[in-house]
Amino acid sequence: MPASIAHPLTNSWPCSSRPPRNCTMRVINLSGLSIGWCVGRVPPHRLTATCIVKGTYALKHGGTAEPLKEQPSLCADLHEGDDPARALIYPGDFALFKPACDLLLRGTCHARGGKPATVERVTFAVGRFEKALMIVGDRHWQPGLLGARLSEPEPFMAMPLSYERAFGGAGHPVNPFGRGFVPVEKDLVAGRHPLPNIEDPASPITVPSSRPTPAGFGPLPAPQASRAGKAGTYDRKWLKQNWPFFPDDFDWTFFNSAPQDQRLKEFPRGDEPLRMRQLHPTIASFESRLPGTRPRFFVRELSGSEGRVREALLQLDTIHIDMNELRVTLLWRGIVPISSKRMSEVTGVAVVTEALDRPPVPASHYEALFEEPTEVVPAERPGPRSLAAQAPATSQVVALKAAADAAVREGKLSAGLTQSLQFLAAALEGAGVAPAARGWTRESVVKAVAAGQDLRGADLSGLDLSGLKLAGARLANAVLSHAKLNKSDLTGADLAAVVAADADFSGANLSMARLPNADLVHSELAGADFSGADLSGADFTLARGRKVNFAGASAAGAKFMEADLERAGFIAATLQGAMFDGARLPRADFMSALLQGASFELASVQEANFVDADCTGLKAGRGADFSRAKLTGVSAPRAAFQGSKLEGADLAGANLEGALLSDTQLAGVNMAQIHAPHASFDRASLRGARFAKANLLKASFEGASLADADFRGANLFEAEFLDATGSGAQAFEGANIKRTKLV
C-alpha cells in the first residue's frame, strides 16, 4: 500500500461529538450521557453515520448502578500505565459496528477472608453469562534432572487481572505482554522463569511445552493475531473500489475486543444482574444490576426542501466493568445512512433516555424537539442526566411546563411540539417513581393455583408465599426473586426457567418438580427437598443451606459454584457435567451418584461420601479438598485430582485407571486394592499411604514422597519411581516389581 494513503484502521473517518465545521447542526442532548458519531461505510449502505451513546455508572452492591454526575467523554484505547506498549485495559469507543456485545472486566483478585491464598477462583457474570478464571500465586519453573517442574505458588493477598499476568511473553503471537512463554525450552534452565498467574481452570499450564490460550476478562488489542487477521485485504482492488473505507472481505468482528467466550450474539437489554466473585477487597460476592436505561438517538436531515427525522436503532454492544473503580461503562451504537462524508445534510441530532420497564415512546413524540423555539431545548445547555434513572431538579420541571403553557397561549407551538414538551415534563416529574404495584398477591396466587390457572411468566417477586400448597403449579418462566417460599409445597410443580434469585426455599418440598434452567442464585435452601426433581442446567450458584435433599434428582449441567451446602444429599443423583467449583460441601452424600465430567475446582468436600459413585473424568485440581472423604468403590477412570487434598481419604477398591493425582496430598490415604493402571502420582505426598494389593500397572510415582507408604502385595509391573524418596524394601514385600524403576 502506498505510504501516502491513509489506512482505514487508523481512524481516517471523522469521529466526533461536535458538529462538523461550517455546519448548522443542532445537538440536543437530553440524556445526560456522552454522545458522538463516526462516518464510514457499513454495508449494505454506501455511506453511514455510526451514532454512539456512552454512559458511565457507579456500581452499587445490592442495588442498581447509578449514573455519574460527570460523564466521561468518548475516548480512544487506554493502556496499562498510559503506555501503548503495555496491555490494553479499555478499548476505544469509536467502533463503526459490532456484530456482538463485548463483555469486559478490569479488576483485581482479592484473597477470600482477608487471608493470604495460593490459589483463588474469580467469576464474572452478566445475566446468564458466567466465566471463571483460576488465579495462582507467583510460580516459576524449577530445573531438574529430567526437565523443568512447577514450583509451589507463593501466597498473595491481591493479584491484578491483567494480560501481563496471563500466559504469553515476548514473541508470543497473541499476548506479547504476558509471562510463561519461552520459544526455546532450553532457556528455562538459565534460572527463574515466571509463570502465568491467571489461567483457564480447564487448561492449566503443567509442563514447559504447554501452550494455553492467554486467559483474562479484559480486551484484546487490535494488533494481536486474533484480531489483526480480520482486517481484510488491502490491494489494488481495494484502492480502486473501497478506499478510504474497509475492503469487501473486512470481518466486522474486528471491532469486538472481548475474548471469544465473552461475546454475546444476542445484545443485552441493559437491566441484567451483575455478579463478581473475589473481585472486591471486602465483599466476596459483589452483586449489582445494570441501570435499565434505553437511550434513543434521532438524526434530522434535509431532503430537498423538507426535513425528515431518522432514528438510529441503538444496540448495547459494550459492557465494561471496572471493579477497581466500581464503575460500569455502557456503549450503545446504531447506524443511519447519510449522503455526504461531512454530514452536511444533517441539521440536528437529539438524544434522550427512557426507562426500560416502560414501553418505548413513539418516535413522533421526539420529532418536535427539532422545531423552534430553540430556547425551550437549547443545545448548549445540558438536559437532565437521565429521564428514567435520576429525579431532576424541580426548576427543570417547572421551566418545561411554563414554557409549554406560555407557548400554547401565544399560539407559537404546533400540536406535536406541545405534546412532546408535555411528555418530557411528565417524564421528568415521574422520574425515579416506582412503577405501579404488581397485580399478584398471596391470595390471588392461591386462587389461581386452585383454579388450575397457568402462571407462566408471572411476576411474583418479593411475595410471601410461605407455607402454601402449590403442588403441581404451572410457574414456568415466572419471576420469584426475593420471594418467600419457605415450607411451601411445590411437589411436581413446573418451575422451568424460573427466575428465583435470592428466594427463600428453606423447608420447601420440591420433590418431582421441574426446574430445568432455573435461576436459584443466592437462594436459601436449608432443609429443602428436591428429590427426583428435574434440575438440568439449573443455577444454584451461591445458594446456601444445610441438609438439602437432591436424592435421585436429574441435574446434568447444573451449577453449584460457591454454594454452601453442608450435609447435602445427592444420593443416586444424575450430575454429569455439574459444576461445584468453589462450593462448600462438607459431609455431603454423593453415594451412587453419576458425576461423569463434574467439576470440583477449589471445592471443600471434606468427609463427603462418594461410595460407588461414577466419577469418570471428574475434574478437581489445585485447591480442592477431599480430606477424609469416603470414596470406596468409586469409579473414577481419567479423573483429574492433581494438586488437590485427599489426606486420610478412603479409596479402597476404587477404579482410578489413568487418573491424574500428581502433586496431590495423599498422606494417610487408603488405596488398598485400587485399580489404577497408568495412573500418575508424580510428586504426590504419600506419607503413610496404603496400596496393599493395588493394581498399579505402569503407574508413575516420579518424584513422589513415599515415607511409610505400604505397597505390599501390589502389582507394580513397569511402574516408575524415578526420584521418589522415603521408601524402604519392607514396603514392597510380596509386590510385583518386575521392570519397575525403584531408585
N, C-alpha and C positions, 0 to 999 in steps of 0.2 A: 504494500500500500504506500503511495507517495507520502512523504513526511509532512507535506503541506496540507494534507486533507485531514479534517477532524474525524476522529474515531467516535462512533456513537456511544461507546461505553464511557467516554469522558464527559458526559453530560453536555453534549453540544446543543441539546434542545433548550428552549427557555424554561426556566423554573423560577417561580416567583410566588410571593404573597401580596404583591402590589400590582396595580395596573401597569401595562406597558407604557413607555413614554409616548407622548403625543396622543394619548388615548383619553377619552372622557368616561371611561368605565367607572361605574359606582360600585363600591364594595360595601355591602350591608351585612355585617356580621352580628347577628343577634344570638349566636351560640355561646359566646364567651370562650370558645376554643380557638386554636390556631388553625389557619387555613392557608392553602396555596394551590398552585396548579402547574402542570408541565405540558408543553406542546410536543407532540410526537405523532407516530403513526401506529395505532393499534388496530390490526385487521378486524373486520373487513373494510374499515373506513380508510379513506385516503389520508385524512388529517384529523387528529383528535386532540382534545384537551383532557388531561387527567386531573380530576378535581380531588383534592386531598383535605381531609379534616383530621386534626391531631388533638387528642385530649389526654391530659396527664392528671392522674388521680392519686390521692393518698389512700393507701391500704389501711383498712380498719379491721383488727381482729374481731371476729364475731359480728361484723357489720358490713355495710355496703361501701365500696370505695367512693370517696368524695372528691370533687374537682378542686385542684389547687387554685388559690386566689390569683397567682401569677402563672399563666400558662407558658411553658417553654415554646419557642418558635420551632418551625421545621428546621431540620439540620442535616448535615452530611454525616458520613461514617465517624464514629468515635472509637478510639483505641485505648488500650491499657496505657496509663500514664501519658495520654495525649501523644503517643509515639506511633506513627503509621507503620513502623517496623515491628510493632508488637501485636498481640491478638486483638481482634475486633470485639468490642463489647456492646455496640449499638449500631445497627445498620442504618444507612442514610434513609431519609423519609421520601425522597423523590423518585420512587419507582413508578414506571409508567403503568404497569399492570402486574398483578399477582394472581395466578390461577388457583392458588390455595392459600389458606391462612397460616401465617407463621406464628408458632407459639415459642416464645423465647424467655429465658430467665437468666438473670445475673444474681449472684449471691455468694454466700459463704456457708459451708457446713459447720455446724456447731455440735460439739460432743454432747451427748444426752446427759442430763443430770448435773451439768457443770463439772464433770469429772473427765480427766484425760482418757481418750479412747485410741485404740489402734485401728479399728475398723468401724465405720458408720454407714448407714444407708440413708440416702436423701430421696425424697419423692416430690414430684411436681405434677399437679393435677389441675386441669381446667375442664369443668363439666365432666363428661365421661372419659376424657383423655387422661391418661396417667402414665408417667415414666419414672423409673427409679435408676439411681446410679450408686455404685459402691465407692466409698471414699476410704482410702487406706493411708496410713501414716508413711512417712518417708522411708524408702527402701532402696537397696542397691544390689547389684549383682556381686556375689562373693566368689572369687576364683577358687576352683577346686581341681582335684586331680583329673576328674572326668568332665570338666567344664564348669561353667558358672551356675550358681544356685541363688535363690532368693534369700535375702536377709530378713530377719523379723522386722515388721513395721514398727516405727517409733511412735510413741503416744503423741497425740495432738489435742488441742482444745478447739482450734478453728482452722479451716482449710478453704482457701478461696477456690470457687468453681470457675476456673479459667482454663482455656485450652493450653495455656503454658504449663498446666499440671496434668494434662492428658497425654496419651501416647503420641509420640511424634519427636521432632527434633530436626536439626539441620539436615537437609537433604530429603526429608520426608515429603512426598508429593502432595499430601493433603494438609498436614499440620506441621509446618516448619517451626512452630513456636514451642512444641511440646518437649517431652523427655522420654527416654527409653529406647528410641530408635537408633540403632547402630548399624550402618550399612555393612561394615566388615566385623564379623563376630569376634575376631581375634582382638579387636580393640578393647574388649571387655576386660582383658587381663591387665590392662595398664593401671588399674586402680578402681576407686569408687565410681560407679556409673549410676546416676539416679534413675529411678523407675517411676512410672506414672502414679499419681495419687488418685486419679479419677478413672474408674473402669466401668464397663458394662458388666453387670453381675453375670450375664450369660457367657461372656468371653473374657475371663481374666487372663492376664499375662502369666505364663507358667514356665516357659523356657526362653532362652535368648532368641530363638527363631520365631517366637510368637509375633504376629503382626495384626493385632486387633484394630478395628476401626476406632479412631480417636473418639472418646466418649465425652459428652458435655450437653448442657442445656442452652448454650449461647449460640450466636450467629456465626456462620462461616463466611469469611471474606471472599469477594468476587474472584481474586486471583487464584484461589485454591482450585485444584484439578476438578473437584466435583462440581464446580460452578462454571469455571472458565470454558470447559468443553461444550457449554450450551450457548455460547455467544454467536455461533453461526459462521458462515464463510464470507470473508471479505476479499473479493477478487474483482476482476474487470466487470463481470456481470453486475455485481453489487454496486460498483462505482457508477455504472451507466444507468441502472434502473432504480436503485434504492437510496443512494447517498442523498442526504446525510442521515437517513434512518436505518433501521436494522434490516439485515438481509432476510430473504424469504425463509431460510432454514433456522432462524433465531428461535430458540426454545425459551418461552416466557417464564419457565420455572427458574431461569437465571436470576430473576429478582427475588426468588424465595431463598432467604439466607438461613432459615432454620434447618437443622438436621432433618433428613428424610422422614424419620419417625415422629417429627414434631410439626408436620404439616397436615392441616385438616382440609379435606376436599370439600366438605360442607362448611360454609362460612358460619361462624358463631352468631348468635343473636346479640350478645353484649350484656347479658344478665346472668351468665353462668357462674356457679360457685367456684372458688379457688381454694386449693389445699396445698400447703407446702410443709413438708416434714423435715425437721432438723435443719431448718434454714433460718431460724431466729435464735438469738442467744439465750432467751428465757422461755419462749413458747415453743414447746416441742412440735405441736401440730397447729400451724398458723392457718386460720380459715377466714376467708373474706368472700366478697362477691363483686362482680363487675357492675358498673353503675346503672345499667338498664336504660341507657340513653340512645335515642335514634336521631342522629344528625341528618339533615337534608340540605342538599346543595342545588341551587337553581341558577341557571345561566340565561340572561336575556340577550337576544341578538336581533339585529336589524335584518329583515328580509324584504328587500325592496323599500317601500316607504312605511312598512308596518313592522312592529316589533313582535317577537314571539318568545315565549319562555320555555326552556327545556329543563327537565330535572335530571341531574346525574345520579343514577341509582347507585347508592353507596353500598359497599360491602366492607365488613370489618375484616381486614386481611392481615393485621399485625397486632399481636398482644405481647408486649414486652414488660415483664415483671422485674423490678429491681428490689430484691429483698434487703440489700444493704441500705437503701434509702426508703424502703417501704412505700414504693410508688409503682403504679402500673400505667403504661403508656399505650393508648389505643390509636390505631390509624384506620380510617375509613377511606375508601378510594372508589371513584366512579368515572365513567368515560362519557364524553359527549363529542359528537362530530363537530368540526369547525371548518371555516372556509379559508382562513389565512393563518400563516405562522405567527403573525403579530396579533392575532385575535382582534383585528380592527373592527370586525362586525359585532363584537361583544360589547354591549353598552353597560352591563352590570352583572354582578353576581350577588346572591343572597344566601346566607347560611343560617339555619335555625335548628333547634333541637326539640324533640318530643320525648315523652316518656314511653318506654316500650310496652308498659302494661295498659296503654290506651291505644285505640285504633288510630292508624295514620290519618292525619287531616288531609282532605282533598287538596291537590296541588293548586287548584284555582284560588284557594284562600290566600296563598302567598304571592300570587301574581301581582296583587295590588301593591306589594312592597316596592315595586319598581316605579310606581307612579309618584307624581308630585303631590303635596309639597315635601321637599327634602327635609324640612325642619322636623317632621314627625319621626323619621327614622334616619337621622344623619349618619353618613358612612364614617365620618371622622370620630364619632363618639361610640364607645363600646356599648353593646347591648347587655342584657342580663347574661350571666355566665352560663346558665342553662335554664331553659323554661321548664324542665322536668325535674331537675335534681336539686335546685337551690332556690329558696324563697328570696325574691328580690326585695329591694328597699321599697317602702310604701310610696315614696315620692315617685318612683318609676310607674307604678300602677296608676297613681293619681294623674300623672302627666299624660299618660296614654289615654286615659278616659277623658280628661279635659280636652285634649287635642281633638279627639274624635267628636266629642259633643259640640265643640266650637265650630269645627269644620262642617258638621251637618247643618247647624243653624245658619251658617253663612252660605250654604249651598256649594262649597268648594270641592267636596269629595264625591266620587262615584259610589254607587251602592256596594261595589266589590271591595273598594278600599275601606269603606266604613265597616263592612262585615269583618274584614281582615284585622283592623285595629281592635275591634271589639273582641275578636277571638284571642288576639295577643294579650289584651288586658286581662281577659278571663283566665288565660293560661298562666299569666304571671301571678294573679291573685290566688290561683289554686295550687301553685307550685308547692310541693312539699306536703300537701294534704294527703292523708292516707286514702287509698281507693275505697270505694263503697264496700261495706261489710258483705262478706260472702253469704250465700243463702243457706248453707248447710249448718245444721245444729245437731247436737247429740240426739235429740228427739226425732228430727226428720230423718237421720240416718237409720235409726231403729225402725221407723215406719217403712222406709224404702226397702230395707233388707227383708223385713217381714212380708212385704208385698212381692218379693222376688224381683225388685227393680234392679236394672243393670247400672251400677255406679261407675262405669268405665270413665276414667279421666276426671272424676270429680275432685275438686279441691277441698280436702278435709284437713288441711294443715292446721296444726295447733289445737284441734278439737280434743276434748276429753271423752274418749270412747272406752275408758277403762271398765272392765268387768262386763262388757256387753256380750250377748250371744250373737255372733256374726258368722256362724258356721255356714259354709257354702256361699258366702257373699261374693258378688262379682265386682271386684275392685281393680281390674286390670288398668294400668297406667294412671291410677289415682295418685294424688299428692297427699302424703301423710306426714310430711316433715313436721317435726316437733309435736306430733300427735301423741296422746296418752292412750296406749292400748294395753296397759298392764292388766294381767289376769283376764283378758278378753278371750273369747272362744272363737277362733278363726279356723277351726277344723275344716279341711277341704276347701277353703276359700281360694278364689282366683285373684292372686296379687301379682300377676305377671307384669314386669317392668314398672312396678310401683316405685314412687319416689318417697322413701321413708327415712331420710337422713335425720339423725337426732331424735328419732321417735323412741318411745318407751314401750318395749315389748316384754318387760320383766314379768315372769309368771304366765305369759300368754300361751295358749295352746294353738299351734300352727301345724299340728300333725296332718300329713297328707295334703297340705296346702300347696298351691302352685305359685312359686316366686322366681321363675326364670328371669334373669337380667334385672332383678330388683335392686334398688339402691337403698341399703341399710347402713350407710356410712355413719359412724359415730353413734350408733343406736345402743340402747340399753337392753341387754338380753338376759339378765340374771334369771335362771330357772325357767327360761322359755323352752318350749317343746317343738322342735322342727322334725321330729321323727317321720320318716317316709316322705318328706316334702321334696318337691322339685325345686332345687336351688341352683340349677345350672346357670353359670355366668353371673350369679348374684354377687353383690359387692358388700362385704362385711368389714371393710377397712375401718380400723379404729373402733370397731364395736367392742363392747365390754360386758362382762357378766360371768359369774361362777355357775358351774353345773348346768350349762346349756346342753340340751339333748338334740344331737343331729343323727341319731342312730338310723341307719337304713336310708338316709337322705341321698338324693341324686344331686351332687354338687360339682359336677365336672366343670373345670374352668372358673370356679368361684374364687373370690378374693377375700382373704382373711388377713391382709397385711396390717401389721401394727395392732392387731386385735389383742385384747386382754381377756382370755377365755380359760381361766384356771379350772381344771377338772371337767372340761367339756367332754361330752361323749360322742364319738364318731364311729361307734361300733358298726361294722358292715356297711359303712357309708361309701358311696361312689365319689371319689375325689380326684379323678385323673386330671392332671394339669392344674390343680388348685394351687393357689399362692398363699403361703403362710409366712412370707418374708417379714422379719421383724416382730412376729407375733409372740405373745407370752402364752404358753400352753403347758404350764407345769401340771403334771399328773393327769394330763388328758388321756383319753382312752380311744385308740385307733385300732383295736382288735379286729382282725379280718377285714379291715378297710382296703379299698382299692385306691392306691396312691401313685399309680404309674405317672412319672413325669412331674410329680408335685414338687414345689419349691419351698425350702425351709431356710433360705439365706438369713443369717442373723436371728433366727428364731430361738426362743428359750423353751425347750421341751423336756426339762429335767423330770425324771421319774415317770415319764409317759409310757403308756402300754401300746406296743406295736405287734403284739404276738400274732403270728400268722397273717400279717398284713402283706399286701403286694406292693412293694416299693420299687419296682423295676424302674431304673432311670431316675430315681429321686435325686434332687439337687439340694445339697445343704451348703457346704462350703465354709469359708472362714467366718468365725463369729457365731455359728450355730452351736447350741449347747444341748446335747443329748445325754448329759451326765446321768448315770444310774437308770437310764431308760431300759425298759424290758422289750427286747427285740428277738426273743427266742422264736425260731421257726420262720422268721421273716424272709420273704423272697425279694432280694434287692440286687439282682444282677445289674451291672453297669451303673449302679448308684454312685453319686459323687459326694463324698464326705470330706474332701480334702480341706485341711485347716480347721475342722470342727472339733468339738469336745465330745468324747464318748467315755470319759473316765467312769469306771465302775459299772458300765452298761453290761447287760446280759444278752449276747447274740448267739447263744448256744444253738447249734443246728441251723443257723441262718444260711441262705444261699447268697453269697457275695461274689459270684463269678464275675471277673473283670471289673470289680468295684474299685473306685479310687479312694484310698484312705491315706494318701500321702500327707505329711505334715499334720497328721491328726493326733490328738491327745487321747491315748488309749490305755492309760495306766489302770491296772486292775480289772481290765475288761475280761469277760468270759466268752471266749470264742471256741469253746470245745465243740468238736465235730462239725464245724462250719464247712461249707462247700465254697471254696474261694480260689479256684484255679485262675491264674493270670491276674489276680488282684494286686494292687500296688499299695504297699505300706512304707514307701520310701520316706525317710526322715521322720517317721512317726515315733512318738514316745510310747513304748510298750512295757514299761516297768511293771512287773508282776502280772502281765497278761497271760491268759491260759489258752493254749492252742491244742490241747490234748486231742489226739485222733482227728485233727482237722485235715481236710484236703487242700493243700497249698501248692498244688502242682504249678510250677513255673511262676509262682508268685514272686514279688520283688520286695525285699526289705533293705534296700540300699540306703546306707547312712542312718538306719533306724537305731534307737536306743533300746536294747533288749535286756537290761538288768532284771534278773529274777523272772524272766519270761519262761514259760513252760511249753515246749514243743514235743513232749514225749508222745510217741506213737503217731505223730503227724506224717502226712505224705508231703515231703519237701523236694520231690524229684525236680531237678533243674531249677530250684529256687535260687534267687540272687540275694546274697548277704554282703556284698561289697561295701566296705567302710562301716558296716554295722558294729556296734560296740556293746559290751556288757554281757555277752552270752558265755555260758560255760558248757563243758561237754555233757554234764549231767542233764542239762535242759533238753538234750536231743536223744535221750535213751529210747530205743525202740523205734525211732523215726526213720523214714526212708530218705536218706540224704544223698542218694546216688546223683552224680553230676551236679550236686549242689555246691555253690561257691561260698563256703564258710571261711571267713577271714578273721 
